[in-house]
Amino acid sequence: MKLQVRLTLLLLSTAAVALALHAGLSVWPLPQLLAWADLGLAAPAPFGWPALALSLALLLPLLIALAGWLLTPLQRLLRALQGAVLSYRDGDYSMSIAERGSGELGELLHLHSELGQALREQRQHLAQRELLLDTVVQNTPVALILTDAQERVAIANIAARQLLGDGRSLSGVDFAALCERAPEAMRRALAGGDDCLFSLAVEGGEEETFHLSQREFRLQGRPHRLRLIRRMTRELSRQEVGSWKRVIRVISHELNNSLAPISSLAHSGAELARRGGAEHLERLPGVFASIGARASHLHQFLEGYARFAKLPQPQLQSVDWPAFLQGLAAHCQFRLIGEPPAAPARFDAAQVEQALINLIKNAHEAGGPAQEVTLAIAAGPRELRLEVADRGPGMSEAVLAQALLPFYSTKRAGTGLGLALAREIAEAHGGRIALANRGDGGGLRVSLSLPLA
């Protein structure tokens, strides 16, 4: 029965009972009974206060009983709905209400049943997706660390626990304290806040290269930071094999481009010499000059590769900063940030100068403003840090992971030796080179770190 009909019947029933009761007390049969009994009582007036008070006194209990009987199903439904809502609030979607009756209440029960079924299905799908996501996250070889606004570890997968916690759980651990126990190279990378490459000595004394990626986002309105650390040694090895294949193709192409003209010119020179005569002999110097030019170009091309392959051992010497920077400025344009260290440094001046020339040249070719190519020098307690920065577009993660590989270049006419040679020079000094995108205003930052002698 519809709720509106139920309430209408309640009101009509109440009105009918009230009228009947009042008429019985004031019109018939109570007045006639009193007269017949001849008790000496005055008959109540049709609309007098005594009759009205007596009618209300008798009507109220009847009305309360009637209202309770009519509203009992609605009260049971409301209690059931309240219990279901409380269960949903607590995350329990298993509760359901049996559908009974028709009308608005029956339709409400049907809709509630459909809502419960939809919530249960969504909960099941979410649980399955969460299980799948957790399985993928926990078993991926990439170390994943998620920290909350207080820089405490919220999620750390198996790879992260093995890398940073010796397999122990890291949930709730302060990330700063965790970094203090990490190796120095990893600690510097994590403190930098940018994407970068770093190397660590792992079990067996072998060096492993890692790529760090860091992102900030808001989760449930609160700031979180996600750090991904990926082992890159195998990928770098695979890329190195590919790089060697590319360099073989480049050298073969360049050799063919030079040797074919040289062979043709030599044949032409021999033919001119065989014919003799002043007219033919006058053309020989031009032929020999062309052969010499092609041979010189080929020599310069091969010398660049040989210089990379046969980098000599660094000759450490005391370097005075003003003279070194003056010599560097004669080869390339840059803006010095801050003042250089007051104390002289010890490194191979020629090699480090060549490395910085390559880095500054790459910074100019990045496409940013020339005046934004900067050089910063800082001397720490244990190392010297030379940092070249620009305001170009930076590098994608894929390029950043391969930029230090020999012969890898995104430039059409690039040899891919600039950054690789700088890396070789840094490692020959016992240092390292790191690349990171600049977060403020864009650009790339290349840091050359050398140990203090």
Secondary structure, DSSP 8 states (H G I E B T S, - for coil): --HHHHHHHHHHHHHHHHHHHHHHHHTSSHHHHHHHHT-S-----TT-HHHHHHHHHHHHHHHHHHHHHHHHHHHHHHHHHHHHHHHHHTT-----------HHHHHHHHHHHHHHHHHHHHHHHHHHHHHHHHHHHHH-SSEEEEE-TTSBEEEE-HHHHHHHSTT---TT-BHHHHHHTS-HHHHHHHHH-S-EEEEEE-GGG-EEEEEEEEEEEEETTEEEEEEEEEE-HHHHHHHHHHHHHHHHHHHHHHHHHHHHHHHHHHHHHHHHHHH-SHHHHTTHHHHHHHHHHHHHHHHHHHHHHHHHHT------EEE-HHHHHHHHHTTS--EEES---SS-EEE-HHHHHHHHHHHHHHHHHTTS-GGG-EEEEEE-SSEEEEEEE--S----HHHHHHTTSTT--SSTT--S-HHHHHHHHHHHTT-EEEEEE-SSSS-EEEEEEEE--
